[in-house]
Amino acid sequence: MKTINKTSTHSLSVIAAALVALSTVALPTSVSFAQDRFANVEVKATPIKGAVHMLTGMGGNIGVSAGDDGVLIIDDQFAPLAEKIAAQLGELGSDKPKYVINTHYHGDHTGSNAFFHSHKGATIFAHENVRVRLAGDENVEPDALPTITYEDGIKIYFNNETVHVMHLPVGHTDGDSVVWFEQPNVMHTGDLFFNGMFPYIDQGAGGNVVGYMESVQHLLTKIDDSTMIIPGHGGVGTKAEYTTFLNMISETFDYVKALKQEGKSLDEVKAMGLEEKWAKWSWNFINEEKWISTLYNDA
């Protein structure tokens, strides 16, 4: 099993606070103020295919399988949203999911782990590195830790569907998993897909640009034109949109790498900027300058 460097692990509280920027508000300056930021968040359910739904609110998109066997969820956003997520799950069949699968360790995907485990009895699954990173953060409750971990992946047979949970060795972090619902042909990519946006690649937690592209390319070989994709962030996507996303990363990486090899400094590349056609990919958390910094670090 791969050993991770705990000293490079980002505090989940820092990452969670940063990812609140997925909304259009400023970062909170106190716990009570942070709670207020979630007060008006509405958790909504969208049916995808078969037993699969997607929940949106603030943070990473939540995948849901709801049917005769009960409820399974993929990721669970921020802790202050736990009750709202549970209420929406209740509308789909049960507010007590049997299983929670974490696609990686970031707080906008694991924040409600403790609630669903301790209050709703859910069993939490994740790659081993997710447990190690969560356990290494003093702000994470023991109840938030995955209780079942794996190295390569697992299969879960649930609601008459085969749920494939697959680990990707390098990409967004060193503990990424994707989940493919075989029969309805729906894939939840976690943060290996930011639909229509520059991605966040956690270079302090084992992620890197080349590995990210390799993981996306691998996933593209496993899906077809009828696959519905639940991304970590953004709207439901298709193989064509996922391919466009990969092409964006590849082209911008080649561009920045060439400039770096010419001797351009990071500040010089930022001043030059990317081609105008990539402007629409910039957003409030990963704008053009941050994306250039990510590319330059790995070029």
Secondary structure, DSSP 8 states (H G I E B T S, - for coil): -----GGG---HHHHHHHHGGGSSS---SSHHHHHHHHHT---EEEEEETTEEEEESSSS-EEEEEETTEEEEE----GGGHHHHHHHHHHHT-SS-SEEE-SSS-HHHHTTHHHHHHTT--EEEEEHHHHHHHHT-TTS-GGGS-SEEESSEEEEEETTEEEEEEEESSSSSSSEEEEEETTTTEEEEEEEEETTS-----TTTT--HHHHHHHHHHHHTT--TT-EEEEEESS-B-HHHHHHHHHHHHHHHHHHHHHHHTT--HHHHHHH---GGGGGG--SSS-HHHHHHHHHHH-
